[in-house]
Amino acid sequence: MVVVDGTESQKYDEVSELAYSPDSKSFVYIAKINGKSVIVKDGVESQKYDSIDDPTYSPDGKSFAYTANIGDKWFIVKQNY
């Protein structure tokens, strides 16, 4: 579980790889639920993957990227905000 400003997230099996935006106003993290991984930003979960690694914000903080896989297919995922 993650607590942000006193608000609890749902319960996760594991939380890892916290990454802050360059201005430190937001962050993302990897969470595992029932053997699947999601990236979470502002309480919103991404698509479920088998694994996710290396969440990194862009220098301007308007997007972030991470690597993910489903089976033997690997992706580099970029999300804009």
N, C-alpha and C positions, 0 to 999 in steps of 0.2 A: 504494500500500500504506500502511496505517496501522499503527503499532506502539504498543500500549498495555500498559504494565507488562511490556515485553519480549516480548509475544506479537504476532506479525505477523498482519494480516488477509489475506484473499485479495488478489490484485493487481487494482487498478482502473485504468481508463483515465484517470480524473480524480477528485480529491477536492476538495470545496469547502464553503463555508458552515458551518463548525464553530459549534455553539451549545452553551454550557454551561448546566447547570441552575443555579438561583439559589444553591444551596449548593456549587456547583462539584464535586460528587461524581460527576456523570455528564455525558455530552455526546452529541450527535447530529451527524452530518455527512451531506452529500450525496455519493454516489459514482456514477460513470458506468461502465457495463459494456456493451460492444457497442452503444453508441448509446442505451441506456436509462438512466434515473436511478432510484436507490433511496435511501431514507433509512436510515441504519445507527445502531442504538443497542445497545450492549453486544454487538457482533458480529452482531446479528440484522438482516437486511435486510427492508425493507418490500416491498410489491407493486412491480412495475416500472411506471414511468410514462415518458412521452416527456420530461417535464422536471419538476423540483421546485425550488421557491424558498422563501426566507424561513423556515427552521425557527426556531421560537420556543417556549421553555418558558413554562408558566403561572407566575405568581408563587410558587405553593406547590411547584412542581417535580414535581407528580404527573402532569402531562400535558404534551404539546407538540403544536404544530400546524404545518402547512406548506401551501403551495399546490402543486397538481400538475395536470398535464393528460395526457390520452390523446386524441390527435387534436385535434378542436375542442371537446372537453368539458373544462371546468376544475372542480377540486374544492378545497374547503378540508378538509383531513384533520386530525382530532384523534385522538391516541393517548394512552391512559391507562396509567400504570405504577404 
